[in-house]
Amino acid sequence: MKINWKRYIQSEPAIMLGKPVIKGTRITVELILEKLSEGESFQQILESHPHISDKAIKACLAYAHDSIKNETVFAVV
């Protein structure tokens, strides 16, 4: 079952200039995605940020998916 990222992710102009963050933190979705792309495991991220949950990390991935799922790329000739 796909996680409802809206329960875990927020974007408010007063928090991190409106970048999407894990609710109740200043940890951006961007940071979590960067850590994952660099090979960090969920467990390593949770050890570095013990106040977030496994579901919050999954919500970051779901947010990224929803952000690009309708993206279309056109070739420029």
Helices and strands as residue ranges (DSSP letters): G 5-7, E 9-10, G 16-18, E 21-22, H 29-37, H 42-48, H 54-68
